[in-house]
């Protein structure tokens, strides 16, 4: 079947903000008042490592977070990110982050709502110091299996990862000759690190999460255009002035990069796996955002085309809450975020299939975007 005329846009980026749950509403109202209807809010949790021996016997600290994802034109990305930094006070205290990833392609079934270019909260962004040599590491693992992966990332010097809950869709009833049952419930781990740390953190997450073993998960990374990450990796102690991560981050800022680390870490052989698995390279992630309840038919459509699986997370639109009758009860417009990893030459075919399925069911509240995946790893039964 011939490909539908796919009218892609190529000047969009995905802006992601990670915010403490109790501050999310105020930050959004200040930062993106004219883009609220375009933003998707996903409930998440953070992760804090306990440093002292006796703290291991205390309940795990998982601060509640909200992940805000927003597709925006490239000429608005700087203003949106600056507004998030200012509204959330990211320069002053921890617990939040903002970063952008360039979209290779974006496709909208209907025009995204935006009234006008967003107004900056301040006339100058000279005090906001973004990092441009950053990488986002994304990992999908079985529910309840993420602690080892998170601890491994933190041990390698990463900020505290963020965990979103979702579902895996695909052939999960059995895996090869081993016939391992795979739970559909997933934990989606994400962490933003310096490019210098990307391979060590990636490899540590693979090793400690056994991600090269059957049914344990999938991990990949994507280049980040720029980021400001101010999320602590360890719980603070009363007499501790700064965590190790905060000290390293401060030196990175003073040295304008991570090259200073080479002299002190080269002897440790960072980034080397004992028995290095075969990595997947040069892939593309396709994300599809649609109204909740309409995702099943879309996932079934792409599985019928030979795609091995998809990951689905759930969120809600930020600016479209409605009151139930005359009560104070609000109803949010819930959405599904469907993500699949493909070879680049399959992207147009799969997006075309999704567009056709959406049109068949009258689903116009749907959009797509793609991002480059230079490196990935999962188990293959060969």
N, C-alpha and C positions, 0 to 999 in steps of 0.2 A: 504494500500500500504506500502511496506517495506521502511524503512528509507535508503536513499542513504548513501554510505560510506562517512561520513563527516570527513574530515581530519583537525580537529581543531588544532590550536596552543594555547599553554597555557602560553607562556612567553612574552606577549605583554601588554603594557599599553597605555592609551590614555593621551597624553600630550596636555594641553590646555594653550594657551597664550592669554591674553586680552591686546590689544595694542591700543594706540591712532592712529587714521586712518592715520594721516600724517606721522607717523614714521614707519608704518608697513613694507613697502618695504625694507628700509635700514636694519631694524632689522632682517628680514628673510634672507637677503643675507649674513649677518654676522653670524647669529646663526646656520642656518641649510642649508648651500649651497648644501650639498649632499643629503638632504632629501626634497628639494623643491617640487619635483613631487609627494611626498606622502602627503603633507600638504593641508588641505582644509581651505579656508579663507571665513568667513561668515561676512557680514556687520551687525553691531550692533550699539546700542546707549547706552550710560551710563545714569546715573541719579544723579543729585545733589540736595540736599535739601537746601532750602533757610531759613536761620535762622532769619533774621530780618523781622519785620512786614511789612515794606514798600516794601521789595523784593518780597512779594507775588503778587504784582501788575505788576511785570516785567515779560517778557517772560520766560517760563520754560527753564532751562539749560539742554540740552540733548547732551553731548559731543559725537561726532562720534567716534566709536571704530571699530576695526576688531578683530574677534575671530578666532584664528588659532588653528585647531585641527589636531593632528598628531599621528598616530598609530606607535609605535616604540618598538623594542625589549627591554626587561627590562634592559639589560646590557648597553643600550645607553641612558636610561632615564635621569640619573644624568647629563651626559655631555650636553644633549640637554637643560635641564632646566637651568643649569648653564650658558650656552651660551645665552639663552633668557634674563636672569637676567643681564648679563654683557652688552649685545648689547643694551638693552632697558634702562639701568641705573636704574633698579628697586630698588636698594638699596639707590639711591640718591634722587629720586623724585617720586611723585605719578602718578596715571593715568594708571597703568599697573599691571598685575598679571600673575603668571604661576602656574599651579598645575598639578598633575598626578593622575589618577585613574586606578587601576589595572583592566585589563580585565579578566573575568573568562575564556572566550574562544574567539578565533579569527579565522576567516576562510577567506582565500583569493582565489578567482577564478584564479588569476594569481599572480605571484610573485611581491611583492612591489619593486619598483625600489630603489636601494641603491648601490652606488659604493663601499663604504668602511666604516669602523667605523668613525664616525664624529670626527673631531679634536676639542679639547677644545680651547676656546679663551684665557684661562689662565691656568697656571700649578697648581694653588691652588684655592680651593673654600672655604677656611677656614672663609672668611668674609661673606659668604652667609648663613644666618640663616633661614632655612626652619622650618615651623611648621608641626608636624605630627599628631596632634589631631584635624583634620579639617573635615568638612562635607560640601558637596555641596547640596544646596537646589534648586530644579528645579520646576518651576511652569508654566503650560500652561493655559492661560486665554483668553477671548475674546478680540479682538482688541479694544483699548481705555479703557480697564478696569484695566490696570496694575498699575495706579498711587497710588491707595489706598494700594495695596500690597507692592509696593516699599517703600512707606512712613512708613508702619508698620514695615518692615524689618529694615530700618534705625533707627527708633525710638527704636528698641530693641538692637541697638548697632552694626548692621552689616555694612560691607563696602557697598559702593554704588552698587546695583545690575546692571547687564548687561541685555539688552533686545534684543532678536533676533526676527525677524518677520517670520512667517511661516503659515502653513495651517493645519487644523484638517480634517482628513478623516475618515468617518464612517457614522453611522446612525445619522444624525443631523437634518433631516426635522421635527421631532417631538420627544418629550421626555415624555414618559408615557402618562397618562391621561391629563397632563397639555398642551400638544401639543405646546410646546415652540419651536420657530424657533431658530436654533443654527447657527451662522455665521461660515463659514469655515475659516475666517481670524483670526489668533491667534497671541498673543504676548507671547514669551517664555522667562520667567524671570529666571535668574540664579544668585546665590550668594554663596560665600564661607565663612563659619563662623567657629569659634571654636566649637568643639563638646559640650562644656559647654553651648554655646548659641543656639545650634541647635533646641532644643524643643521650647524655648521661641520665637525664630524668626519664626519657622515653624507655631506655633499656632497663632501668631499674623498675619501672612500672610493669614492663613485660615479664621480667624475671620473678618479681615478688607476687604478681598476679597470675602467674602461669598462663599468660595470654597466648603462648604458642602451643598450648595443650587443647585437646578436644573440648569444645563447648564452653570455654572460659571467657571468650570475649573478642573484641576487635578494638584496635588502637590505631590512631593516625595523627598526623599533625598538619597544620596549615600555617602559611605565613601571615603575620599580623602587620598591618600597615603602620599603626602606631598605638601606643598604650600607656596608660598610667595605672599601675597596680599598687594598691595600698592595703593589702589584706595580710594580716599577721598569720604566721604559720604555727605559733605556739602560744599557749596561755601565759599571760604575764604573771610573774612572781612579784611580791611586794618589794623585794630588795634588788630586783633586776632592772637595770637602767635601759637595756635594749636587748632584743633577741639577736641571735647570730644572723638571721636573715636580714634584719634591719641594718646591722652593721655592714654586711656585704653590699646591700642596696645603696647605703650611703656612700661607700667607697666607689661603687660603680658610677654614681652621679658625679662625684668629684673628679673621677678619671675619664668622664665622658665615654664610658664603654666598659667592656669586660676583658680587654687585652691584658690588663694588669694581673689577671688570675693565672695566666699561662705559666708563669715562673713558679708558682706555688702548687700547681695541681698537675703539671705534666707528668711528674714521676708516678702518679697514681694510676695512669692508664685509663683516664675517664673516657666513657663512651664505648668501651669494648665489652662485648658479651663473651662469656667463656666458649660457648658453642653457638655462634651467631646464626640465627635462623634466616631464612630467605625473606627479604622485605619486598613488599609491593611498592611500586613507584609510579609517578606520573598519572595519578588518578584524578577524578573530579567528584566532588560532593554536590548532589542535587538536593535542594531543600524545597518542599512544597508545603505551603501554609493554607489551610482551608478550614471551614466551619466544622466543629466537632460533630461527629456522626456521619460525615461524608467521606471519611478517610478509608473505610474498609473497601469500598468499591475501587478506589484508586490503587490501594496496595495490591488487591487481587489482580488488577489489570497489569501492573508491572511484574508481579510474580509469574503471570502467564507468559511474559516475554522472556523468561529465563533469568531474571534478576534473582540472586540467591536469598535476599532478605532486605528488610527495611527496619529502621528504628523510628518509633513514634513517641513524641513527647506531647504533653498537653499544657495549654496555657489559656489566657483570656486576653481579649482586646482591652487596652488600657482606658480608652475614652468613651466606651459605649455602654456603661452601666445604666440600667433602667429600673425604675421603682415598680414593685409589684402592686398594682392598683393604687390605692391611696395610703399604703403602708410605707414604713421606712425600710422595708426589705428591698435590697437591690439585687438584680439579676445581671450577671456578666455574660457577654458573648464569648463562649468558649471556642477554642480553636485546637486543631491538631497540627503539629509540625512533623512532617514525614521526611526522613533523611535517608538517602541511599548513596552508596559509593559505586562509581562506574568507571569504566574506561572512557576516555574522552570521546571516542568515535561512536559511542552508544548514546550519548546525552541527548542529541536531537531526536532520536527515535523514541526514547523513553518519555521525554517531555511531550512529544507529539501524541503519544498514547494517552498520557494523562490529560492533555487538553481535550482530546476526543471524548474521553470518559466523562469529563466535567461537563462538556456541552450536551452530552446525551441526557444527563440528569438535571440540566438547568442550573448547574453550579457555577455562578459567576464570581462569587466571593472567594477567589483563589489566586495565588501568585507563586512564582517559582524564582529561584536564584541559584547560581552555581558558584563554587569556589574551588580553587586548586588544592589538591592533596598530593604533595610531593612524596610522602612516605607513609606506609601503612603496614600492619601486620595482623594476621589471624592464623588460626590453624587450618591447614588443608589436608584432607585425607587422600594421600597419593600412593 
